[in-house]
């Protein structure tokens, strides 16, 4: 797997399957198993970018069915100012935008069964959406609320995209923010870290 990055970071690719209990670590408490699948990388086309400037791509992780995680390390808290879900030809995209003072936080991206228990705040929360499977994007340390108030409300709404059918912020507590969407189809994710402003783009196909 080829990685392109402008700063040190620790990544792991794990196959997301069914929910499992937490063991005290942020990453290992997410649904997973020990299988690792090969990933292939193709150059991003204009259709992949959909308005994203190439020079603003800080890092790209190519299409994979594996779970994708970035160790938060000593990252300061990021303030999430918005989540935007859009549909495109061949994939749907979620963009998580952080405020201008934030740097990229740790994150965990996976596709799990609807109803899975997701670790957030004081303990795991079971999240059920309309579809049988859901995309889960967990950022940490982060909050969707700043000094001026809440930027994103907690709650879900219906979506009219090919893959995303219902989604929204399902938890924002104790420096953990989780956005989830029920997906009608798709099993692969692609992750882009963006700068100017700092954003996390997650594609599903």
N, C-alpha and C positions, 0 to 999 in steps of 0.2 A: 504494500500500500504506500503510495506517495503522499507525503504531507508537505504543504507549503505554509510556512508561518514566519512571522517577524519577531516572535518572542518565545522564550521557553514555556512549555506547557506540558502537562502529563495527560495522555488520553488512553482510554481503554475501549475495546470493541467487544461486547458481550451479546450473545443471542438472547433477546427478550422473549419469554414464554409465559409461564404462569406465576401467580403471586407467591411469595414466600415470606416467612417471618423475619424481622429485623434482628441483627446481632450487635447493634450499637454503632455500626459504621454507616455513614450517610449513603455511600454508593451500594454496599452489599445488601442493604435492606430493600432495594428495588427488585421487582420480578426479574429473574434471570436463570440461566443454567450455564454449564461450563463449556458449551460448544462454541467454537470459533469458526466463522465462515470467511472464505476468501472474498476480498473486495476488488473491484476493477475500477480504474479511473480513466475517464475520457475528458478531453478538453471541454470547458464550458463554451457553449454556443450563445449567440444572441438570444435564442429562444429560452435557454437556461437562465440567462441573466435577468430578463424581464425588467429592464430599467436599472439594474444594479451596475454601477461603474466598476470596471475591472480593477482599477487602481485602489478601490475601497475594499477589496477582498483581502483580509489579513490571513485567512486560513480556509482551506476547503477539505472536507472529508467526503469522499465519493459515495455513490449509492451502495447501500448495504442493508441486509436484513438483520444485522447485529445491533445490539444496544450500543449507543455511543455516549461516553461520559468524558467530562473534562474535570480533573481534580481541582477544586477551588483553591487549594494551597493556602497562601496568605492573602488572597484577594480581599480588598475592602468591599463593604456592602454596595451592591449596585441598586440604583433606583429605577424600577421599570416604569416607563411613562406610557407605554402602549403595547397592545398586541393587535396585529392585523393579519387576518386569514383571507387569502385570495385563491381563486382557481385559475389555472393556466392549462395550456394544451399539453397533456401528458403528466401533469403533477399539480398538486395543491401546495400552497406555501403559507407557513406561519412566520411572521417577522416580529421578534421581540425587540423593542427599542428602549434603550437606557438613556438617562439624562446626560447632559454634556459633561458632567463631572465624574461620571462612572467609567470604570474599566470593565473588561469582560469578566464575568463571574464564572464559577463552576457551573456545569450543567449536566443533565442526564436526559437522554432522549431515547424513548423506547415505544414499541407497539405492544400492548398487553390486552388481555381479555377485559371487557367491560365488567365492572364490579370488583376489580382488583383493589386491594388495599394499598394506598399510596402513603409513604411516610411523610408527614408534614407537621411541624409544630410539636405539640405535646404527644402525638402518637399517630398511628396509621388511620387513614380515613378511607372507607370503601366508596368508590366513585362508580356510578352506573349511568351510562348514557344510552341513547336510543339504539346505537349499533352494537353488534356483538363484540367488536374490538375498538380500541381507542389509541390514539397517539397521545403520549404523555411527555410534556416538556417541563422539566423541573430545574429551576435556577437557584443557586445558593452560593454565597449569602446575597440575598436580594429582598426587596420589598416593593410592592406596587403602590406605595404611599410615601410621600415626602413631607418636608416641613410645611408645605402649603396645603396639605390634605391628600386625599386618596386620588390617585391617577386613574386606577382601573377598579371597577367594582367587582366583587366576588359574585359569580353567577354564570349561568350558561344560557345560550340562546340558539335557535335553529339557524342553520346555514344552508345555502342552496348551491353547494359546490359538488363536483363529481365525487370527491372523496370525503371532505368534511361535511357532516350533516348536522351536528350539534356540538357546541364547544364554548369554552370560556375559562376564566380564572376560577379554579375550584378550591384553592387554598392559598392563603397569604399570611403566614404566621411564623414567628421565631426565625426570621431571616431565610425562610423558604417560601418560594412562590411556585405554584404548580398550575400550568395551563393544560387542559385536556380536551380532545375532540373525538367524538365518535366518528369512525371512518366506515364508509360503505364499501370501499375496496382499497387495495394497496397493501404491500408488505415490506417495501423498501423505504429507507430514509436517506436524505443527503443533508449535510450540515455545512453552513457557511458562517464564518465569523467576519463581521464587517466593521469598518471604521468610518468616522466622519458622517453621521454619528455612530457610536458603538451600537451594533445590532447583532442579533443572532437569528439567522434564517434557517428554517427547517422545512425541507420539502418531503412530500410523500407521493409515491407512485405505486 
